[in-house]
Amino acid sequence: MRVEPNIAPVAALFGEPSRAAILTVLLDGRALPAGELAGVAGINPTAASGHLSKLVTGGLLAVEVDGRHRFYRLANPTVATVIEDLAQLSGRPAIFNLPQLSPSARALRQARTCYDHLAGQLAVAIAATLESRGWLVRGEGKRYEIGSEAGRQWFANQGINFQTIKPGRYGLARQCLDWTERRPHLAGPVGTQLLARWCERGWLKRGKGQSRLVEVTALGRRRLRQELGLTFGK
């Protein structure tokens, strides 16, 4: 009798191109209807329904029902982490190796969501700055530790409530290797709250619809320069 994990069935769910496209677009943490997901995958609604059923049965997607409408999202952060890790193994898309990027590719590389946290050049720069100040320290495995009382106070000033935040698999914060920059950005519960607080404060604005793009507002550019010495965008 086999005692080792049987990874073949779940690996097959990731391996089909249409399902991979659906899973990837849901990395922004949102829930989308089947019709939009069919368009993303370039397939008809009937085919999309079959793929979505398999992904739900396989535990990769969850369904939210609103009246007659059904919306699909990633089942949990673990699924998002697996997608991120697979993206690293697949290599950086060729478009990001071109001397001149299209406006959309440039924007995606600069700032985007990665499931529930910020990714891209901005996120990597933020993590690097926090590390340089000793406010984030790389721990074992993928962990980030809050490195000092000054660091803890900085995060608290950003609206992070350490009294109520719940640790994840890697503690309060973890390193997530950015798939375009090949350097870590901040993920985990602290990374999730940081993105949420900065959006609430009007520093960042999330893209509409299926877009994972994140816009840094004029207020955000000013505050990032004041808080972290970062000059970004216009």
Secondary structure, DSSP 8 states (H G I E B T S, - for coil): ---S---HHHHHHHHSHHHHHHHHHGGGS--EEHHHHHHHHT--HHHHHHHHHHHHHTTSEEEEEETTEEEEEESSHHHHHHHHHHHHHH---GGGGSSS--HHHHHHHHSEEETTEEESHHHHHHHHHHHHTTSEEE-STTEEEE-SHHHHHHHHHTT--TTT---BTTBTEEEEE-TTTSSEEEEHHHHHHHHHHHHHTTSEEE-STT--BEEE-HHHHHHHHHHH------
